[in-house]
Amino acid sequence: MIFETEYVKILNKIDLISPSKYGSTRNYVDGAVTYISPYISRGMLSTRQIFVSLATKGFTWQEVRYLVQQLAWREYFQRIWQAKKEAINFDIKQPQTNIAHKYIPTAIVNAKTGINAIDKAIHLLYQTGYMHNHLRLYVASVACNIGLSYWQLPAKWMYFHLLDADWASNACSWQWVCGAFSAKKYYANQDNIHKYTLDTQKNTFLDTSYEALPLQPIPSTLIDVADIELKTILPKNQPIQIILQQPIFVYNVYQLDPEWRKNEIANRILLLEPSHFEKYPMSAKTIDFIIALSKNIKGIQILVSEFADFKTKYASCKIVFKEHPLFQHYEGMCDARDWMCESVQGYHHSFFNFWKKCEPMLIQDFDCLKTNKDGFQE
Ligand SMILES: Cc1cc2nc3c(=O)[nH]c(=O)nc-3n(C[C@H](O)[C@H](O)[C@H](O)COP(=O)(O)OP(=O)(O)OC[C@H]3O[C@@H](n4cnc5c(N)ncnc54)[C@H](O)[C@@H]3O)c2cc1C
């Protein structure tokens, strides 16, 4: 599994998406998933861009509906983040129940849970920076609902290692699994793992019924826990050159869009703020990936600095950036992000309330994009 960092190759990935195969196989480890989240999370591709591509390729709404619904999950979590801000760092709907501690089982960190499919997925996460959605669910369920960890530290651990690290999708999904953002906790037993990972392992602590799973004591493999330290290694600063007569366009780990204001003359800075990484640490692999992606932005220079210091130093320059919940302390001109469903905003209590509002608009938009494309071809 290789995550290309060259923009042209990344755009080619969108052309390879097969929405109907995706719909029938997405939950299986060898299913036709898209592997585009590292690019969406890093702000290089937008959900809107994928949507437009699907609409103009001649697919029907029924063929793309399931994939569009998954893209809408991302937007749903982003809207929650915008509305709740740092409150998503804590239990959103109700406190997580049945917690034994606030650490992470060392068996998860060491990929030694004894559940082969899960251990394999953790090894793969360390190697590639990617984990399949179903495996993320299994890991979160084992950590929180079987090992009885509070969700925050295990979520931070997973975020640290993911190339697609997105704090909204991450924190909300962990809370969805542990029941802090859902009506009930998510459990998966060994049969479920067999079905989606094609594994056949027997006699594990998950090899039991759904009735028995929540009642068992913490399995011995998950008793040992740790308070792990996650540290980001940022690059050393090289001298940068700022032309004071030109504006400064600020990029960050969530905003690496090479198309953004690309024809304008400006200083372009990838700003890596140490205080950001103190709160939201990322692995060396993810930082390398981000730096490689940033090379697609012509003239980009990398600067490790706090925004306030940077702003003071270049006080005479106009600063422009894109809106993002984690960078609200930026000052200057703020551009909006691209959305599939621009007008459905704010906090929605459930995804299905959100989706009910989005779907009719998306269908209309989809038909319109299709018609324009067909009209253009005639
Ligand atoms: C515990 C847990 C932690 C997660 N942490 C993250 C994270 O840090 N960053 C992140 O981007 N996603 C996260 N997800 C959501 C999801 O697992 C990934 O977006 C997906 O697996 C990415 O792979 P893909 O692009 O091949 O997905 P595909 O299945 O091909 O999906 C296409 C796109 O739809 C969106 N999408 C699909 N499933 C989800 C979902 N469940 N939630 C939100 N958007 C979705 C993504 O933008 C994805 O790129 C997490 C899920 C769980 C259960």
The ligand as a Tripos MOL2 file, in Angstrom:
@<TRIPOS>MOLECULE
LIG
   53    58     1     0     0
SMALL
NO_CHARGES

@<TRIPOS>ATOM
      1 C1        -12.0460    4.6050   15.4030 C.3       1 LIG1
      2 C2        -12.0130    5.3420   14.0870 C.ar      1 LIG1
      3 C3        -11.0810    6.3570   13.8700 C.ar      1 LIG1
      4 C4        -11.0790    7.0470   12.6660 C.ar      1 LIG1
      5 N1        -10.1530    8.0560   12.4800 N.ar      1 LIG1
      6 C5        -10.1220    8.7380   11.3100 C.ar      1 LIG1
      7 C6         -9.1480    9.7680   11.0960 C.ar      1 LIG1
      8 O1         -8.3350   10.1220   11.9620 O.2       1 LIG1
      9 N2         -9.1520   10.3750    9.8820 N.ar      1 LIG1
     10 C7        -10.0220   10.0410    8.8930 C.ar      1 LIG1
     11 O2         -9.9410   10.6040    7.8010 O.2       1 LIG1
     12 N3        -10.9700    9.0910    9.0990 N.ar      1 LIG1
     13 C8        -11.0440    8.4300   10.2500 C.ar      1 LIG1
     14 N4        -11.9740    7.4350   10.4390 N.ar      1 LIG1
     15 C9        -13.0020    7.2130    9.4090 C.3       1 LIG1
     16 C10       -12.6720    6.1400    8.3470 C.3       1 LIG1
     17 O3        -12.1870    4.9920    8.9550 O.3       1 LIG1
     18 C11       -11.6520    6.6400    7.3160 C.3       1 LIG1
     19 O4        -12.0350    7.8980    6.7890 O.3       1 LIG1
     20 C12       -11.5440    5.6540    6.1510 C.3       1 LIG1
     21 O5        -11.2590    4.3640    6.6110 O.3       1 LIG1
     22 C13       -10.5000    6.1610    5.2310 C.3       1 LIG1
     23 O6        -10.1220    5.2390    4.2310 O.3       1 LIG1
     24 P1        -10.6030    5.3740    2.7350 P.3       1 LIG1
     25 O7        -10.3480    6.7190    2.1880 O.co2     1 LIG1
     26 O8        -10.0190    4.2000    2.0000 O.co2     1 LIG1
     27 O9        -12.1450    5.2140    2.9650 O.3       1 LIG1
     28 P2        -13.3410    4.8610    1.9880 P.3       1 LIG1
     29 O10       -14.1380    3.7950    2.6330 O.co2     1 LIG1
     30 O11       -12.8630    4.6230    0.6190 O.co2     1 LIG1
     31 O12       -14.2320    6.1620    2.0680 O.3       1 LIG1
     32 C14       -14.1540    7.2580    1.1570 C.3       1 LIG1
     33 C15       -14.1170    8.5180    1.9670 C.3       1 LIG1
     34 O13       -15.3380    8.6590    2.7030 O.3       1 LIG1
     35 C16       -15.0600    9.2270    3.9760 C.3       1 LIG1
     36 N5        -15.3850    8.2270    5.0250 N.ar      1 LIG1
     37 C17       -15.5200    6.8960    4.8750 C.ar      1 LIG1
     38 N6        -15.8580    6.3270    6.0410 N.ar      1 LIG1
     39 C18       -15.9090    7.3270    6.9480 C.ar      1 LIG1
     40 C19       -16.2020    7.3840    8.3390 C.ar      1 LIG1
     41 N7        -16.5190    6.2930    9.0500 N.pl3     1 LIG1
     42 N8        -16.1500    8.5820    8.9490 N.ar      1 LIG1
     43 C20       -15.8470    9.7170    8.2590 C.ar      1 LIG1
     44 N9        -15.5780    9.7320    6.9480 N.ar      1 LIG1
     45 C21       -15.6050    8.5490    6.2970 C.ar      1 LIG1
     46 C22       -13.5830    9.5490    4.0070 C.3       1 LIG1
     47 O14       -13.4090   10.8710    3.5740 O.3       1 LIG1
     48 C23       -13.0050    8.5760    2.9920 C.3       1 LIG1
     49 O15       -11.8050    9.0380    2.4410 O.3       1 LIG1
     50 C24       -12.0150    6.7410   11.6430 C.ar      1 LIG1
     51 C25       -12.9420    5.6970   11.8760 C.ar      1 LIG1
     52 C26       -12.9380    5.0150   13.0710 C.ar      1 LIG1
     53 C27       -13.9390    3.9200   13.2690 C.3       1 LIG1
@<TRIPOS>BOND
     1     1     2 1
     2     2     3 ar
     3     2    52 ar
     4     3     4 ar
     5     4     5 ar
     6     4    50 ar
     7     5     6 ar
     8     6     7 ar
     9     6    13 1
    10     7     8 2
    11     7     9 ar
    12     9    10 ar
    13    10    11 2
    14    10    12 ar
    15    12    13 ar
    16    13    14 ar
    17    14    15 1
    18    14    50 ar
    19    15    16 1
    20    16    17 1
    21    16    18 1
    22    18    19 1
    23    18    20 1
    24    20    21 1
    25    20    22 1
    26    22    23 1
    27    23    24 1
    28    24    25 2
    29    24    26 1
    30    24    27 1
    31    27    28 1
    32    28    29 2
    33    28    30 1
    34    28    31 1
    35    31    32 1
    36    32    33 1
    37    33    34 1
    38    33    48 1
    39    34    35 1
    40    35    36 1
    41    35    46 1
    42    36    37 ar
    43    36    45 ar
    44    37    38 ar
    45    38    39 ar
    46    39    40 ar
    47    39    45 ar
    48    40    41 1
    49    40    42 ar
    50    42    43 ar
    51    43    44 ar
    52    44    45 ar
    53    46    47 1
    54    46    48 1
    55    48    49 1
    56    50    51 ar
    57    51    52 ar
    58    52    53 1
@<TRIPOS>SUBSTRUCTURE
     1 LIG1         1 GROUP 0 **** ****
